[in-house]
Amino acid sequence: MKKTLLATAIVGALGASAAAQAATVYDQDGTKLDIYGRIAMGIAGGGPEFNSAGQRIDDGAEFVDVFSRLGLRMSHEVSRDLTAFGRLEWRFRADESGNRNGNNFDAFSETRQAYLGLQSDQFGTFQAGNFDSFYNQFVSLPFDVYIDQGLEFAGHPKQSRGDSIGYYTPDLSGFTAFLQLKHYSERGLIEGVETTAEGEVVAPQGGVRYAQGPVTLGLGFVEDVQRGGGNGEMLYGLIGSYDFTDQFSARLGYETRDNNSGYDLRGASDENGYDKVGLGGTFTTGPWAFTGDFYNVERDGEETSKSWALGSYYNVSSSFDVFLEVADADASNRINSDTSPGDVIGDLTDEVYWLTGARYHF
């Protein structure tokens, strides 16, 4: 694993501790079964003071579940060059909201991942089912270092999850090419009555990543169809990182999506066209890790905004870590030569979201 991935793993979605603590419950005759997971709880507060309707809301602190989960990894060696594998992962709620209905598994997102596939060192890997976006895994991953908020580039659900198939090549002198297809079906719907505006849709994404020595660079695209929460236009990204030392890595990225003049932002959960530039870094020392990222976001038809995030993480042990994250996804753009330093600080710290807590990995 490259140094950049090692440096960011402790603050990623699973974390290095999760991988290290995964328990092998069966390993015989080429068949292996691992169980892993984490219990994560924290306190969150801050964030926007108004909702999308312009109504003032309570942004006080509360106890929250911080993406607790339980998973299984399975594999079987078919031959020296071919391995069949599977993965199944559930997300459960460790806070009060998981107990209100007498069920600790969140019915909305209970199954986080469920897929199977074949891996060949010579021919590459093919998988199908419910899994993280390949664009996120091969392109935007250097910026995906925050437990909760802080990533402005496309994340792991982007045109992915269920009904997806994907393929990526083996490492070819540092290069890995990938392609994924997400299918949105209308099977069983009454034609002309229950059908959607777009109908049956296949959303492709693909690209190439180069990872060699201290350099990681990913170039990719996503057809961001509206049925998957996009605006119906193409998304492109060029994102990379460089390991200056074993302790410090920097990242730089650019992501753009075309504007759709017919896209109705009212009630939409996504943006329209945009251009985003991100700059950040990760520094590790002993059991500590620190992250910082800053984005310039130009949205078509809207004012340019700034976005930033900071994080600090401490490994108490290989199984237990504590963390603190702060982020502002839409800081004001009143940063210019006529603005006093006090106003700049106020603009950048208004409506800041914060999260602190602890995680136990097993």
VENTAVEN-V697316 format. One line per field, one symbol per residue. ss: DSSP state (H for helix, E for strand, C for the rest). burial: 1 if it has 16 or more other C-alpha atoms within 10 Angstrom, else 0. Layout:
ss: ???
burial: ???
//
This chain:
ss: CCHHHHHHHCCCCCCHHHHHHCEEEEEECCEEEEEEEEEEEEEEEECCCECCCCCECCCCCEEEECCCEEEEEEEEEEECCEEEEEEEEEEECCCHHHCCCCCCECCCCCEEEEEEEEEECCCEEEEEEEECCHHHHHCHHHHCCCCCCCCCCCCCCCCCEEEEEEEECCCECCEEEEEEEEEECCCCCCCCCCCCCCCCEEEEEEEEEEEECCEEEEEEEEEECHHHCCCCEEEEEEEEEEECCCCEEEEEEEEEECCCCCCCCCCCCCCCCEEEEEEEEEEEECCEEEEEEEEEEEECCCCCEEEEEEEEEEECCCCEEEEEEEEEEEECCCCCCCCCHHHHHHHHHCCCEEEEEEEEEC
burial: 00111111111111111110110000000001111111111111111100000000000000111111111111111000011111111111111011000001110000111111111100011111111111111111111111111111111111111111111111100011111111110000000000000000011111111110001111111111111101111111111111100011111111111110001000000011111111111111000111111111111100011111111111100011111111111111111000000001001111111111111111
//
